Amino acid sequence: MGKKAEISIGVMRREDLDQVLAIEQVSFNQPWSLSLFEQELRKPALSTSFVACTGERGSRSVLGYLVFWVVAQEMHILNLAVAPAGRRKGIAKLLILSGLRYALAKGARMAFLEVRASNRPARNLYHGLGFVNSALRKSYYDSPPEDALVMTLPEDAFVQAASAGNKT
Ligand SMILES: CC(C)(COP(=O)(O)OP(=O)(O)OC[C@H]1O[C@@H](n2cnc3c(N)ncnc32)[C@H](O)[C@@H]1OP(=O)(O)O)[C@@H](O)C(=O)NCCC(=O)NCCS
């Protein structure tokens, strides 16, 4: 288990948001605002937000987070980031596998996301989990302007990855 032994995945709470926002601001050119995260926390039937953290409830340190929707049989990944000091330790993979397992239990059978075409770390991460490139949205992003790659995790790979998530 190594470094992952101390890291747990939990549901994001309002009191995590200061730490979440700090990670968000160093991770993206156009970070989500506090109110965007709050909006997601206010619609639990649709939206789920997980944090990867160390420490005890009440004083936990947030290392990363994942925000996703489960709509019908689809999981839509909306946001994912890991604190720079915590990267390359498997935290994003752990978050996604936990999300896939949760989404599978809620009836999802496929996953979708959009990623900046130049975001090689994220593309490698998703590719390693079985996501495939399924479309290009031209000039989808601003600051800087860039195409979005739509990546899809098809049903077989979704079920396989979500089942692997049971073992983490
Ligand atoms: C993308 C991001 C979430 C990855 O988080 P992470 O916890 O470092 O990722 P993991 O350690 O779980 O990496 C899993 C795999 O992803 C790939 N990967 C991750 N970071 C990488 C990098 N900098 N370069 C190349 N591949 C990388 C590797 O295949 C890695 O497996 P390996 O370490 O065994 O080689 C993180 O770099 C980040 O927060 N970036 C800024 C925000 C962002 O781009 N979010 C995604 C938006 S779609």
The ligand as an SDF file (V2000), in Angstrom:
LIG
                    3D

 48 50  0  0  0  0  0  0  0  0999 V2000
   -3.6580   15.6210  -14.1330 C   0  0  0  0  0  0  0  0  0  0  0  0
   -3.5220   15.4520  -12.6280 C   0  0  0  0  0  0  0  0  0  0  0  0
   -4.9130   15.4650  -11.9900 C   0  0  0  0  0  0  0  0  0  0  0  0
   -2.8360   14.0800  -12.3490 C   0  0  0  0  0  0  0  0  0  0  0  0
   -2.8100   13.8840  -10.9410 O   0  0  0  0  0  0  0  0  0  0  0  0
   -1.7720   12.8740  -10.2510 P   0  0  0  0  0  0  0  0  0  0  0  0
   -2.2830   12.5370   -8.9020 O   0  0  0  0  0  0  0  0  0  0  0  0
   -0.3920   13.4230  -10.3560 O   0  0  0  0  0  0  0  0  0  0  0  0
   -1.8800   11.6060  -11.2240 O   0  0  0  0  0  0  0  0  0  0  0  0
   -1.4750   10.0990  -10.8460 P   0  0  0  0  0  0  0  0  0  0  0  0
   -0.2830   10.1180   -9.9410 O   0  0  0  0  0  0  0  0  0  0  0  0
   -2.6850    9.3690  -10.4060 O   0  0  0  0  0  0  0  0  0  0  0  0
   -0.9780    9.5890  -12.2660 O   0  0  0  0  0  0  0  0  0  0  0  0
   -1.5440    8.4560  -12.9150 C   0  0  0  0  0  0  0  0  0  0  0  0
   -0.9390    8.3840  -14.3050 C   0  0  0  0  0  0  0  0  0  0  0  0
   -1.2470    9.5830  -15.0620 O   0  0  0  0  0  0  0  0  0  0  0  0
   -0.1380    9.9140  -15.9280 C   0  0  0  0  0  0  0  0  0  0  0  0
    0.4650   11.1690  -15.5060 N   0  0  0  0  0  0  0  0  0  0  0  0
    0.1950   11.8850  -14.3840 C   0  0  0  0  0  0  0  0  0  0  0  0
    0.9530   12.9920  -14.3420 N   0  0  0  0  0  0  0  0  0  0  0  0
    1.7370   12.9640  -15.4400 C   0  0  0  0  0  0  0  0  0  0  0  0
    2.7370   13.8420  -15.9470 C   0  0  0  0  0  0  0  0  0  0  0  0
    3.0840   14.9850  -15.2960 N   0  0  0  0  0  0  0  0  0  0  0  0
    3.3190   13.5420  -17.1280 N   0  0  0  0  0  0  0  0  0  0  0  0
    2.9860   12.4330  -17.7880 C   0  0  0  0  0  0  0  0  0  0  0  0
    2.0370   11.5350  -17.3580 N   0  0  0  0  0  0  0  0  0  0  0  0
    1.4370   11.8130  -16.1920 C   0  0  0  0  0  0  0  0  0  0  0  0
    0.8630    8.7780  -15.7570 C   0  0  0  0  0  0  0  0  0  0  0  0
    0.5210    7.7850  -16.7010 O   0  0  0  0  0  0  0  0  0  0  0  0
    0.5660    8.3250  -14.3280 C   0  0  0  0  0  0  0  0  0  0  0  0
    0.9810    7.0220  -14.0660 O   0  0  0  0  0  0  0  0  0  0  0  0
    2.5180    6.7710  -13.5700 P   0  0  0  0  0  0  0  0  0  0  0  0
    2.8000    7.7800  -12.4840 O   0  0  0  0  0  0  0  0  0  0  0  0
    2.4770    5.3550  -13.0890 O   0  0  0  0  0  0  0  0  0  0  0  0
    3.3650    7.0080  -14.7700 O   0  0  0  0  0  0  0  0  0  0  0  0
   -2.6150   16.5610  -11.9970 C   0  0  0  0  0  0  0  0  0  0  0  0
   -1.4190   16.6710  -12.7700 O   0  0  0  0  0  0  0  0  0  0  0  0
   -3.2860   17.9220  -11.9400 C   0  0  0  0  0  0  0  0  0  0  0  0
   -3.9590   18.2540  -10.9510 O   0  0  0  0  0  0  0  0  0  0  0  0
   -3.1070   18.7370  -12.9820 N   0  0  0  0  0  0  0  0  0  0  0  0
   -3.7020   20.0830  -13.0370 C   0  0  0  0  0  0  0  0  0  0  0  0
   -5.2000   20.0200  -13.1720 C   0  0  0  0  0  0  0  0  0  0  0  0
   -5.6440   19.2060  -14.3660 C   0  0  0  0  0  0  0  0  0  0  0  0
   -5.0490   19.2430  -15.4410 O   0  0  0  0  0  0  0  0  0  0  0  0
   -6.7460   18.4430  -14.1710 N   0  0  0  0  0  0  0  0  0  0  0  0
   -7.3200   17.6090  -15.2010 C   0  0  0  0  0  0  0  0  0  0  0  0
   -8.2560   18.4120  -16.0050 C   0  0  0  0  0  0  0  0  0  0  0  0
   -9.0430   17.4140  -17.2710 S   0  0  0  0  0  0  0  0  0  0  0  0
  1  2  1  0
  2  3  1  0
  2  4  1  0
  2 36  1  0
  4  5  1  0
  5  6  1  0
  6  7  2  0
  6  8  1  0
  6  9  1  0
  9 10  1  0
 10 11  2  0
 10 12  1  0
 10 13  1  0
 13 14  1  0
 14 15  1  0
 15 16  1  0
 15 30  1  0
 16 17  1  0
 17 18  1  0
 17 28  1  0
 18 19  1  0
 18 27  1  0
 19 20  2  0
 20 21  1  0
 21 22  1  0
 21 27  2  0
 22 23  1  0
 22 24  2  0
 24 25  1  0
 25 26  2  0
 26 27  1  0
 28 29  1  0
 28 30  1  0
 30 31  1  0
 31 32  1  0
 32 33  2  0
 32 34  1  0
 32 35  1  0
 36 37  1  0
 36 38  1  0
 38 39  2  0
 38 40  1  0
 40 41  1  0
 41 42  1  0
 42 43  1  0
 43 44  2  0
 43 45  1  0
 45 46  1  0
 46 47  1  0
 47 48  1  0
M  END
$$$$
